[in-house]
Amino acid sequence: MDTFKNLSVVLILAFIITACKNDAQPEVKTVDVEVAKKEVSETLDPNATYAKVEFGIDGMTCAMGCAKTIENKMAKMEGVKSAKVDFDKRLAMVEYDEAKVSPESLEETVTSVADIYKVKDMKKVDNFEGEKKASCKEDCDKACCANKTEAEKKACKEDCNKACCAKEKQGK
C-alpha cells in the first residue's frame, strides 16, 4: 500500500509539472528599418578632380575578413568614388577626390583597420591594373561630347586637342 501511495504521489507530481509547463511560443515581429546607404552619385562632386592610386597591402590573411573590411572602410570615406581590394594580388585600387582625400589618409585608413596591415608602393595611375584603357575617341566622347547632338559630337571630336587625337588626324 505504501508503494501504491508513493507511486500515486509521483504520478500526480509528474502530471502537475508537465501540465503547468508554459508552452508559449516566442512572438516574432517584423520591423521595417530604413538603412542609410550612401549613394555614390549623390555624394560625389561632378566638378572635383579625381585621382586613381594603386598600392599593395601586406598582412592580409583572408579575402572576406581582411580584404573586404579594408575595401569597405575606404569606400565609406568621404570623397572616395570607388575602392577595390584584390586579395589574391594583395592590391588596392582607389579613385578619390583630391580635395577631400590624400594618399596619406588612405594609408591611415588601412592601418587603422588593424596594425598588421602595411601599405607599400603607392602610386598614382591613369588606369587601374586590368582596367581597359579608353581610346582617345571614347575619351573625347565622354569628355566633351556628352549631351550634344550628333553633328556637335562630330565637331567636338574634330576639335579635340588631345595628343592621341592629333595622331589620328595626321594619319587621315
Backbone as JSON Lines, residues from 0, in Angstrom:
{"i":0,"aa":"M","n":[0.81,-1.18,0.0],"ca":[0.0,0.0,0.0],"c":[0.87,1.26,0.0]}
{"i":1,"aa":"D","n":[1.96,1.23,0.77],"ca":[2.86,2.36,0.78],"c":[3.44,2.63,-0.61]}
{"i":2,"aa":"T","n":[3.78,1.59,-1.28],"ca":[4.32,1.78,-2.63],"c":[3.26,2.35,-3.56]}
{"i":3,"aa":"F","n":[2.03,1.94,-3.38],"ca":[0.94,2.48,-4.19],"c":[0.76,3.97,-3.94]}
{"i":4,"aa":"K","n":[0.85,4.41,-2.66],"ca":[0.74,5.83,-2.31],"c":[1.91,6.61,-2.91]}
{"i":5,"aa":"N","n":[3.11,6.08,-2.74],"ca":[4.3,6.77,-3.27],"c":[4.23,6.89,-4.8]}
{"i":6,"aa":"L","n":[3.82,5.81,-5.42],"ca":[3.69,5.82,-6.88],"c":[2.62,6.82,-7.32]}
{"i":7,"aa":"S","n":[1.54,6.9,-6.59],"ca":[0.46,7.86,-6.89],"c":[0.95,9.29,-6.74]}
{"i":8,"aa":"V","n":[1.7,9.57,-5.68],"ca":[2.23,10.92,-5.44],"c":[3.19,11.3,-6.57]}
{"i":9,"aa":"V","n":[4.04,10.37,-6.96],"ca":[5.0,10.65,-8.03],"c":[4.26,10.93,-9.34]}
{"i":10,"aa":"L","n":[3.25,10.16,-9.65],"ca":[2.48,10.36,-10.87],"c":[1.74,11.69,-10.85]}
{"i":11,"aa":"I","n":[1.19,12.04,-9.72],"ca":[0.47,13.32,-9.6],"c":[1.45,14.48,-9.77]}
{"i":12,"aa":"L","n":[2.62,14.4,-9.13],"ca":[3.63,15.45,-9.27],"c":[4.11,15.56,-10.73]}
{"i":13,"aa":"A","n":[4.32,14.43,-11.36],"ca":[4.75,14.43,-12.76],"c":[3.68,15.07,-13.63]}
{"i":14,"aa":"F","n":[2.42,14.75,-13.36],"ca":[1.31,15.34,-14.13],"c":[1.26,16.85,-13.92]}
{"i":15,"aa":"I","n":[1.42,17.3,-12.69],"ca":[1.36,18.73,-12.38],"c":[2.52,19.47,-13.06]}
{"i":16,"aa":"I","n":[3.69,18.87,-12.98],"ca":[4.86,19.53,-13.58],"c":[4.7,19.66,-15.09]}
{"i":17,"aa":"T","n":[4.25,18.6,-15.74],"ca":[4.09,18.67,-17.19],"c":[2.88,19.49,-17.6]}
{"i":18,"aa":"A","n":[1.86,19.49,-16.81],"ca":[0.66,20.26,-17.15],"c":[0.88,21.75,-16.97]}
{"i":19,"aa":"C","n":[1.72,22.13,-16.05],"ca":[1.97,23.55,-15.79],"c":[3.06,24.13,-16.67]}
{"i":20,"aa":"K","n":[3.63,23.33,-17.5],"ca":[4.69,23.79,-18.38],"c":[4.12,24.85,-19.32]}
{"i":21,"aa":"N","n":[4.83,25.97,-19.42],"ca":[4.38,27.06,-20.27],"c":[4.92,26.84,-21.68]}
{"i":22,"aa":"D","n":[4.04,26.5,-22.6],"ca":[4.44,26.21,-23.97],"c":[4.25,27.42,-24.89]}
{"i":23,"aa":"A","n":[4.29,28.62,-24.35],"ca":[4.1,29.8,-25.17],"c":[5.26,29.94,-26.15]}
{"i":24,"aa":"Q","n":[4.91,30.16,-27.41],"ca":[5.91,30.35,-28.45],"c":[6.35,31.81,-28.46]}
{"i":25,"aa":"P","n":[7.61,32.05,-28.73],"ca":[8.04,33.45,-28.78],"c":[7.36,34.17,-29.93]}
{"i":26,"aa":"E","n":[7.03,35.42,-29.68],"ca":[6.36,36.22,-30.69],"c":[7.41,36.82,-31.62]}
{"i":27,"aa":"V","n":[7.19,36.64,-32.9],"ca":[8.12,37.16,-33.9],"c":[7.51,38.41,-34.5]}
{"i":28,"aa":"K","n":[8.27,39.49,-34.43],"ca":[7.81,40.76,-35.0],"c":[8.76,41.16,-36.11]}
{"i":29,"aa":"T","n":[8.2,41.66,-37.19],"ca":[9.0,42.17,-38.29],"c":[8.94,43.68,-38.24]}
{"i":30,"aa":"V","n":[10.1,44.28,-38.21],"ca":[10.19,45.73,-38.13],"c":[10.9,46.23,-39.37]}
{"i":31,"aa":"D","n":[10.3,47.18,-40.05],"ca":[10.94,47.79,-41.21],"c":[11.96,48.8,-40.73]}
{"i":32,"aa":"V","n":[13.19,48.63,-41.18],"ca":[14.26,49.54,-40.8],"c":[14.78,50.2,-42.06]}
{"i":33,"aa":"E","n":[14.87,51.49,-42.0],"ca":[15.38,52.23,-43.14],"c":[16.88,52.34,-42.99]}
{"i":34,"aa":"V","n":[17.61,51.83,-43.96],"ca":[19.06,51.84,-43.91],"c":[19.57,53.05,-44.69]}
{"i":35,"aa":"A","n":[20.42,53.8,-44.04],"ca":[21.01,54.96,-44.72],"c":[22.17,54.45,-45.55]}
{"i":36,"aa":"K","n":[21.97,54.44,-46.87],"ca":[23.0,53.95,-47.78],"c":[23.51,55.12,-48.59]}
{"i":37,"aa":"K","n":[24.83,55.2,-48.65],"ca":[25.47,56.3,-49.37],"c":[25.35,56.04,-50.87]}
{"i":38,"aa":"E","n":[24.61,56.88,-51.55],"ca":[24.51,56.79,-53.0],"c":[25.69,57.56,-53.58]}
{"i":39,"aa":"V","n":[26.55,56.87,-54.28],"ca":[27.76,57.48,-54.8],"c":[27.44,58.68,-55.69]}
{"i":40,"aa":"S","n":[26.45,58.54,-56.55],"ca":[26.13,59.62,-57.48],"c":[25.64,60.87,-56.76]}
{"i":41,"aa":"E","n":[25.05,60.71,-55.58],"ca":[24.53,61.86,-54.85],"c":[25.61,62.57,-54.05]}
{"i":42,"aa":"T","n":[26.63,61.86,-53.61],"ca":[27.61,62.45,-52.72],"c":[28.87,62.94,-53.43]}
{"i":43,"aa":"L","n":[29.05,62.6,-54.69],"ca":[30.26,62.99,-55.4],"c":[30.07,64.33,-56.1]}
{"i":44,"aa":"D","n":[31.12,65.12,-56.05],"ca":[31.12,66.42,-56.7],"c":[31.5,66.25,-58.17]}
{"i":45,"aa":"P","n":[30.61,66.61,-59.1],"ca":[30.92,66.42,-60.52],"c":[32.06,67.31,-61.0]}
{"i":46,"aa":"N","n":[32.37,68.38,-60.28],"ca":[33.44,69.29,-60.69],"c":[34.77,68.97,-60.01]}
{"i":47,"aa":"A","n":[34.81,67.93,-59.21],"ca":[36.02,67.59,-58.48],"c":[37.07,66.97,-59.39]}
{"i":48,"aa":"T","n":[38.3,67.03,-58.94],"ca":[39.41,66.39,-59.64],"c":[39.65,65.05,-58.97]}
{"i":49,"aa":"Y","n":[39.47,63.99,-59.72],"ca":[39.63,62.65,-59.16],"c":[40.97,62.06,-59.57]}
{"i":50,"aa":"A","n":[41.58,61.39,-58.63],"ca":[42.85,60.71,-58.88],"c":[42.65,59.23,-58.6]}
{"i":51,"aa":"K","n":[43.5,58.41,-59.23],"ca":[43.47,56.97,-59.0],"c":[44.82,56.55,-58.45]}
{"i":52,"aa":"V","n":[44.79,55.74,-57.39],"ca":[46.03,55.19,-56.85],"c":[45.9,53.68,-56.72]}
{"i":53,"aa":"E","n":[47.05,53.03,-56.83],"ca":[47.15,51.6,-56.58],"c":[48.25,51.42,-55.54]}
{"i":54,"aa":"F","n":[48.03,50.48,-54.63],"ca":[49.07,50.18,-53.66],"c":[48.9,48.77,-53.13]}
{"i":55,"aa":"G","n":[50.0,48.23,-52.69],"ca":[49.99,46.89,-52.12],"c":[49.62,46.95,-50.65]}
{"i":56,"aa":"I","n":[49.05,45.87,-50.15],"ca":[48.72,45.77,-48.73],"c":[49.31,44.46,-48.2]}
{"i":57,"aa":"D","n":[50.24,44.57,-47.27],"ca":[50.82,43.4,-46.62],"c":[50.05,43.1,-45.34]}
{"i":58,"aa":"G","n":[49.98,41.83,-44.98],"ca":[49.37,41.44,-43.71],"c":[47.98,40.84,-43.84]}
{"i":59,"aa":"M","n":[47.4,40.85,-45.05],"ca":[46.06,40.28,-45.22],"c":[46.17,38.75,-45.22]}
{"i":60,"aa":"T","n":[45.23,38.11,-44.53],"ca":[45.24,36.64,-44.45],"c":[44.0,36.02,-45.06]}
{"i":61,"aa":"C","n":[42.97,36.81,-45.37],"ca":[41.76,36.23,-45.95],"c":[41.04,37.27,-46.8]}
{"i":62,"aa":"A","n":[40.23,36.76,-47.72],"ca":[39.52,37.65,-48.65],"c":[38.34,38.34,-47.98]}
{"i":63,"aa":"M","n":[37.57,37.6,-47.2],"ca":[36.35,38.18,-46.63],"c":[36.65,39.04,-45.4]}
{"i":64,"aa":"G","n":[37.44,38.56,-44.49],"ca":[37.69,39.3,-43.26],"c":[38.62,40.48,-43.46]}
{"i":65,"aa":"C","n":[39.69,40.26,-44.18],"ca":[40.71,41.3,-44.34],"c":[40.4,42.24,-45.51]}
{"i":66,"aa":"A","n":[40.43,41.66,-46.71],"ca":[40.29,42.48,-47.91],"c":[38.96,43.23,-47.94]}
{"i":67,"aa":"K","n":[37.86,42.57,-47.66],"ca":[36.54,43.22,-47.71],"c":[36.42,44.3,-46.64]}
{"i":68,"aa":"T","n":[36.98,44.05,-45.46],"ca":[36.91,45.04,-44.39],"c":[37.66,46.3,-44.78]}
{"i":69,"aa":"I","n":[38.86,46.13,-45.33],"ca":[39.65,47.29,-45.78],"c":[38.93,48.02,-46.91]}
{"i":70,"aa":"E","n":[38.41,47.25,-47.87],"ca":[37.7,47.83,-49.01],"c":[36.49,48.65,-48.54]}
{"i":71,"aa":"N","n":[35.69,48.1,-47.64],"ca":[34.51,48.8,-47.13],"c":[34.89,50.06,-46.36]}
{"i":72,"aa":"K","n":[35.95,49.98,-45.58],"ca":[36.37,51.13,-44.78],"c":[36.79,52.29,-45.69]}
{"i":73,"aa":"M","n":[37.55,51.96,-46.75],"ca":[37.98,53.02,-47.67],"c":[36.8,53.55,-48.48]}
{"i":74,"aa":"A","n":[35.89,52.67,-48.89],"ca":[34.73,53.08,-49.69],"c":[33.82,54.03,-48.93]}
{"i":75,"aa":"K","n":[33.8,53.93,-47.61],"ca":[32.95,54.8,-46.79],"c":[33.57,56.17,-46.52]}
{"i":76,"aa":"M","n":[34.82,56.36,-46.9],"ca":[35.46,57.66,-46.68],"c":[34.8,58.72,-47.56]}
{"i":77,"aa":"E","n":[34.61,59.89,-47.01],"ca":[34.03,60.98,-47.8],"c":[35.02,61.38,-48.88]}
{"i":78,"aa":"G","n":[34.55,61.41,-50.12],"ca":[35.39,61.79,-51.24],"c":[35.93,60.6,-52.03]}
{"i":79,"aa":"V","n":[35.71,59.38,-51.52],"ca":[36.16,58.2,-52.26],"c":[35.07,57.8,-53.24]}
{"i":80,"aa":"K","n":[35.42,57.76,-54.52],"ca":[34.47,57.39,-55.56],"c":[34.35,55.87,-55.67]}
{"i":81,"aa":"S","n":[35.48,55.18,-55.59],"ca":[35.46,53.72,-55.63],"c":[36.69,53.17,-54.92]}
{"i":82,"aa":"A","n":[36.52,51.98,-54.35],"ca":[37.62,51.3,-53.69],"c":[37.47,49.81,-53.95]}
{"i":83,"aa":"K","n":[38.55,49.18,-54.35],"ca":[38.55,47.75,-54.63],"c":[39.84,47.18,-54.07]}
{"i":84,"aa":"V","n":[39.73,46.08,-53.31],"ca":[40.9,45.38,-52.8],"c":[40.9,43.98,-53.38]}
{"i":85,"aa":"D","n":[41.95,43.65,-54.1],"ca":[42.12,42.33,-54.7],"c":[43.0,41.51,-53.76]}
{"i":86,"aa":"F","n":[42.39,40.57,-53.04],"ca":[43.12,39.78,-52.05],"c":[44.21,38.95,-52.7]}
{"i":87,"aa":"D","n":[43.92,38.32,-53.84],"ca":[44.89,37.45,-54.5],"c":[46.15,38.2,-54.91]}
{"i":88,"aa":"K","n":[45.98,39.43,-55.4],"ca":[47.14,40.22,-55.85],"c":[47.69,41.1,-54.73]}
{"i":89,"aa":"R","n":[46.98,41.13,-53.58],"ca":[47.36,41.99,-52.45],"c":[47.45,43.44,-52.92]}
{"i":90,"aa":"L","n":[46.44,43.85,-53.7],"ca":[46.45,45.15,-54.35],"c":[45.16,45.92,-54.07]}
{"i":91,"aa":"A","n":[45.3,47.19,-53.74],"ca":[44.15,48.07,-53.55],"c":[44.12,49.09,-54.67]}
{"i":92,"aa":"M","n":[42.91,49.38,-55.18],"ca":[42.73,50.36,-56.25],"c":[41.65,51.34,-55.79]}
{"i":93,"aa":"V","n":[42.01,52.61,-55.66],"ca":[41.08,53.6,-55.1],"c":[41.03,54.82,-56.01]}
{"i":94,"aa":"E","n":[39.81,55.29,-56.28],"ca":[39.6,56.54,-57.01],"c":[38.98,57.52,-56.03]}
{"i":95,"aa":"Y","n":[39.57,58.71,-55.91],"ca":[39.14,59.64,-54.87],"c":[39.24,61.09,-55.33]}
{"i":96,"aa":"D","n":[38.51,61.95,-54.61],"ca":[38.53,63.4,-54.82],"c":[39.78,63.94,-54.13]}
{"i":97,"aa":"E","n":[40.66,64.55,-54.91],"ca":[41.94,65.03,-54.36],"c":[41.76,66.13,-53.33]}
{"i":98,"aa":"A","n":[40.63,66.84,-53.36],"ca":[40.39,67.91,-52.39],"c":[39.99,67.35,-51.02]}
{"i":99,"aa":"K","n":[39.44,66.14,-50.98],"ca":[38.93,65.58,-49.73],"c":[39.77,64.43,-49.18]}
{"i":100,"aa":"V","n":[40.49,63.76,-50.04],"ca":[41.24,62.57,-49.64],"c":[42.68,62.7,-50.13]}
{"i":101,"aa":"S","n":[43.6,62.21,-49.33],"ca":[45.01,62.21,-49.74],"c":[45.54,60.77,-49.65]}
{"i":102,"aa":"P","n":[46.64,60.5,-50.32],"ca":[47.23,59.17,-50.19],"c":[47.55,58.82,-48.73]}
{"i":103,"aa":"E","n":[47.94,59.83,-47.96],"ca":[48.26,59.6,-46.54],"c":[47.01,59.19,-45.76]}
{"i":104,"aa":"S","n":[45.87,59.81,-46.07],"ca":[44.64,59.45,-45.35],"c":[44.18,58.05,-45.73]}
{"i":105,"aa":"L","n":[44.43,57.64,-46.98],"ca":[44.11,56.27,-47.38],"c":[44.98,55.28,-46.6]}
{"i":106,"aa":"E","n":[46.27,55.6,-46.48],"ca":[47.18,54.73,-45.73],"c":[46.76,54.64,-44.27]}
{"i":107,"aa":"E","n":[46.39,55.78,-43.67],"ca":[45.93,55.79,-42.28],"c":[44.68,54.93,-42.11]}
{"i":108,"aa":"T","n":[43.78,54.99,-43.08],"ca":[42.55,54.2,-43.0],"c":[42.87,52.71,-43.03]}
{"i":109,"aa":"V","n":[43.78,52.3,-43.9],"ca":[44.16,50.89,-43.99],"c":[44.79,50.42,-42.68]}
{"i":110,"aa":"T","n":[45.73,51.2,-42.15],"ca":[46.42,50.78,-40.93],"c":[45.53,50.89,-39.69]}
{"i":111,"aa":"S","n":[44.47,51.7,-39.77],"ca":[43.56,51.8,-38.62],"c":[42.65,50.59,-38.49]}
{"i":112,"aa":"V","n":[42.48,49.84,-39.58],"ca":[41.67,48.61,-39.52],"c":[42.35,47.61,-38.6]}
{"i":113,"aa":"A","n":[43.66,47.44,-38.76],"ca":[44.45,46.58,-37.87],"c":[45.92,46.93,-38.05]}
{"i":114,"aa":"D","n":[46.68,46.78,-36.97],"ca":[48.1,47.13,-37.01],"c":[48.91,46.24,-37.94]}
{"i":115,"aa":"I","n":[48.4,45.07,-38.28],"ca":[49.16,44.15,-39.12],"c":[49.18,44.55,-40.59]}
{"i":116,"aa":"Y","n":[48.28,45.44,-41.01],"ca":[48.22,45.84,-42.41],"c":[49.21,46.96,-42.68]}
{"i":117,"aa":"K","n":[50.0,46.77,-43.72],"ca":[51.0,47.77,-44.11],"c":[50.82,48.11,-45.59]}
{"i":118,"aa":"V","n":[50.84,49.4,-45.89],"ca":[50.71,49.87,-47.27],"c":[52.1,49.98,-47.88]}
{"i":119,"aa":"K","n":[52.22,49.51,-49.13],"ca":[53.52,49.61,-49.8],"c":[53.31,50.0,-51.26]}
{"i":120,"aa":"D","n":[54.31,50.65,-51.82],"ca":[54.35,51.0,-53.25],"c":[53.11,51.74,-53.74]}
{"i":121,"aa":"M","n":[52.71,52.81,-53.05],"ca":[51.55,53.58,-53.5],"c":[51.96,54.43,-54.69]}
{"i":122,"aa":"K","n":[51.16,54.36,-55.77],"ca":[51.46,55.16,-56.95],"c":[50.18,55.61,-57.62]}
{"i":123,"aa":"K","n":[50.23,56.83,-58.17],"ca":[49.09,57.34,-58.95],"c":[49.13,56.67,-60.31]}
{"i":124,"aa":"V","n":[47.95,56.35,-60.82],"ca":[47.84,55.7,-62.13],"c":[46.73,56.36,-62.93]}
{"i":125,"aa":"D","n":[46.81,56.19,-64.25],"ca":[45.75,56.69,-65.12],"c":[44.62,55.67,-65.18]}
{"i":126,"aa":"N","n":[44.98,54.39,-65.21],"ca":[44.01,53.31,-65.26],"c":[44.46,52.22,-64.29]}
{"i":127,"aa":"F","n":[43.49,51.57,-63.67],"ca":[43.81,50.5,-62.74],"c":[44.32,49.29,-63.49]}
{"i":128,"aa":"E","n":[45.12,48.49,-62.79],"ca":[45.64,47.26,-63.38],"c":[44.48,46.4,-63.85]}
{"i":129,"aa":"G","n":[44.54,45.97,-65.1],"ca":[43.48,45.14,-65.66],"c":[42.31,45.93,-66.22]}
{"i":130,"aa":"E","n":[42.29,47.24,-65.98],"ca":[41.2,48.08,-66.48],"c":[41.49,48.42,-67.94]}
{"i":131,"aa":"K","n":[40.47,48.3,-68.77],"ca":[40.63,48.61,-70.19],"c":[40.87,50.1,-70.36]}
{"i":132,"aa":"K","n":[41.94,50.41,-71.05],"ca":[42.26,51.81,-71.3],"c":[41.34,52.34,-72.4]}
{"i":133,"aa":"A","n":[40.71,53.46,-72.13],"ca":[39.78,54.03,-73.1],"c":[40.56,54.6,-74.27]}
{"i":134,"aa":"S","n":[40.01,54.43,-75.45],"ca":[40.66,55.01,-76.63],"c":[40.42,56.51,-76.58]}
{"i":135,"aa":"C","n":[41.2,57.22,-77.37],"ca":[41.05,58.67,-77.41],"c":[39.64,59.05,-77.86]}
{"i":136,"aa":"K","n":[39.12,58.3,-78.83],"ca":[37.77,58.59,-79.33],"c":[36.75,58.46,-78.2]}
{"i":137,"aa":"E","n":[36.86,57.36,-77.43],"ca":[35.94,57.18,-76.31],"c":[36.13,58.27,-75.28]}
{"i":138,"aa":"D","n":[37.4,58.65,-75.05],"ca":[37.71,59.67,-74.07],"c":[37.11,61.01,-74.5]}
{"i":139,"aa":"C","n":[37.25,61.34,-75.79],"ca":[36.66,62.59,-76.3],"c":[35.14,62.54,-76.22]}
{"i":140,"aa":"D","n":[34.56,61.36,-76.5],"ca":[33.11,61.22,-76.41],"c":[32.63,61.56,-75.01]}
{"i":141,"aa":"K","n":[33.34,61.04,-74.02],"ca":[32.93,61.25,-72.63],"c":[33.21,62.68,-72.18]}
{"i":142,"aa":"A","n":[34.39,63.2,-72.54],"ca":[34.84,64.48,-72.01],"c":[34.09,65.67,-72.58]}
{"i":143,"aa":"C","n":[34.02,65.75,-73.89],"ca":[33.47,66.99,-74.45],"c":[32.2,66.8,-75.25]}
{"i":144,"aa":"C","n":[31.82,65.57,-75.48],"ca":[30.68,65.35,-76.37],"c":[29.41,64.91,-75.65]}
{"i":145,"aa":"A","n":[29.43,64.93,-74.35],"ca":[28.24,64.49,-73.62],"c":[27.1,65.47,-73.85]}
{"i":146,"aa":"N","n":[25.9,64.94,-73.95],"ca":[24.68,65.73,-74.1],"c":[24.69,66.66,-75.31]}
{"i":147,"aa":"K","n":[25.27,66.2,-76.42],"ca":[25.29,67.02,-77.64],"c":[24.65,66.23,-78.77]}
{"i":148,"aa":"T","n":[24.25,66.96,-79.8],"ca":[23.68,66.31,-80.99],"c":[24.79,65.6,-81.75]}
{"i":149,"aa":"E","n":[24.41,64.75,-82.71],"ca":[25.41,64.0,-83.49],"c":[26.35,64.95,-84.23]}
{"i":150,"aa":"A","n":[25.83,66.03,-84.79],"ca":[26.66,67.0,-85.52],"c":[27.64,67.68,-84.56]}
{"i":151,"aa":"E","n":[27.16,68.04,-83.37],"ca":[28.03,68.68,-82.38],"c":[29.1,67.7,-81.89]}
{"i":152,"aa":"K","n":[28.73,66.43,-81.74],"ca":[29.7,65.42,-81.32],"c":[30.81,65.27,-82.36]}
{"i":153,"aa":"K","n":[30.43,65.26,-83.63],"ca":[31.41,65.12,-84.71],"c":[32.37,66.32,-84.7]}
{"i":154,"aa":"A","n":[31.82,67.51,-84.52],"ca":[32.65,68.71,-84.46],"c":[33.56,68.68,-83.24]}
{"i":155,"aa":"C","n":[33.04,68.18,-82.15],"ca":[33.8,68.08,-80.9],"c":[35.01,67.18,-81.11]}
{"i":156,"aa":"K","n":[34.79,66.03,-81.73],"ca":[35.89,65.1,-81.98],"c":[36.93,65.73,-82.89]}
{"i":157,"aa":"E","n":[36.48,66.5,-83.87],"ca":[37.4,67.15,-84.81],"c":[38.24,68.21,-84.09]}
{"i":158,"aa":"D","n":[37.65,68.88,-83.08],"ca":[38.35,69.94,-82.36],"c":[39.17,69.42,-81.18]}
{"i":159,"aa":"C","n":[39.15,68.13,-80.94],"ca":[39.85,67.57,-79.79],"c":[41.35,67.85,-79.9]}
{"i":160,"aa":"N","n":[41.93,68.39,-78.85],"ca":[43.35,68.74,-78.86],"c":[44.23,67.72,-78.16]}
{"i":161,"aa":"K","n":[43.7,66.59,-77.78],"ca":[44.5,65.58,-77.1],"c":[45.52,65.01,-78.06]}
{"i":162,"aa":"A","n":[46.65,64.61,-77.53],"ca":[47.75,64.12,-78.36],"c":[47.33,62.92,-79.2]}
{"i":163,"aa":"C","n":[46.56,62.02,-78.63],"ca":[46.17,60.83,-79.39],"c":[45.24,61.19,-80.54]}
{"i":164,"aa":"C","n":[44.4,62.2,-80.35],"ca":[43.51,62.64,-81.43],"c":[44.31,63.31,-82.53]}
{"i":165,"aa":"A","n":[45.35,64.07,-82.14],"ca":[46.18,64.72,-83.14],"c":[46.86,63.7,-84.03]}
{"i":166,"aa":"K","n":[47.3,62.57,-83.43],"ca":[47.92,61.49,-84.22],"c":[46.93,60.88,-85.18]}
{"i":167,"aa":"E","n":[45.67,60.69,-84.71],"ca":[44.63,60.12,-85.56],"c":[44.34,61.05,-86.74]}
{"i":168,"aa":"K","n":[44.34,62.36,-86.5],"ca":[44.03,63.34,-87.55],"c":[45.16,63.37,-88.6]}
{"i":169,"aa":"Q","n":[46.41,63.25,-88.13],"ca":[47.54,63.28,-89.05],"c":[47.54,62.04,-89.95]}
{"i":170,"aa":"G","n":[47.06,60.92,-89.41],"ca":[47.03,59.68,-90.16],"c":[45.96,59.7,-91.23]}
{"i":171,"aa":"K","n":[45.02,60.6,-91.2],"ca":[43.92,60.66,-92.18],"c":[44.33,61.36,-93.43]}
